[in-house]
């Protein structure tokens, strides 16, 4: 069964839009780390016993 070109274009557009929306938070996080210089993965976690309540 042949798909109409209009429908095929909508499917491709929706796939690309979904991928962009999915990747946007990760890209924004990396961009924030780049501009602020933060490197949270380099900090050592504080043990639970030392955390004050």
C-alpha positions as CSV (number, residue, x, y, z in Angstrom):
1,X,0.0,0.0,0.0
2,X,1.4,3.3,-1.1
3,X,1.4,6.1,1.5
4,X,0.5,9.6,0.5
5,X,3.6,12.0,0.4
6,X,1.7,14.5,2.6
7,X,1.3,11.8,5.3
8,X,4.8,10.6,5.0
9,X,6.1,14.2,5.4
10,X,4.0,14.7,8.5
11,X,5.3,11.4,10.1
12,X,8.9,12.5,9.4
13,X,8.2,16.0,10.8
14,X,6.6,14.5,14.0
15,X,9.5,12.2,14.5
16,X,12.0,15.0,14.3
17,X,10.0,17.2,16.5
18,X,9.7,14.4,19.1
19,X,13.5,13.8,19.1
20,X,14.1,17.5,19.5
21,X,11.7,17.8,22.5
22,X,13.3,14.7,24.0
23,X,16.8,16.0,23.7
24,X,16.1,19.6,24.6
25,X,16.5,19.2,28.4
26,X,19.8,17.4,28.1
27,X,21.1,20.0,25.6
28,X,20.0,22.8,28.0
29,X,21.7,21.1,30.9
30,X,25.0,20.7,29.0
31,X,24.8,24.3,27.8
32,X,24.3,25.5,31.4
33,X,27.3,23.5,32.6
34,X,29.4,25.0,29.8
35,X,28.6,28.6,30.5
36,X,28.6,28.4,34.4
37,X,31.6,26.1,34.6
38,X,29.9,23.8,37.0
39,X,31.0,20.1,37.1
40,X,28.6,18.3,39.5
41,X,30.1,14.9,38.5
42,X,33.5,16.0,40.0
43,X,32.1,16.7,43.5
44,X,32.3,13.9,46.0
45,X,28.9,13.1,47.6
46,X,28.5,13.9,51.3
47,X,27.9,10.7,53.4
48,X,24.4,10.5,54.9
49,X,25.8,10.5,58.5
50,X,27.3,14.0,58.0
51,X,24.2,15.7,56.7
52,X,22.6,17.9,59.3
53,X,18.9,17.9,59.7
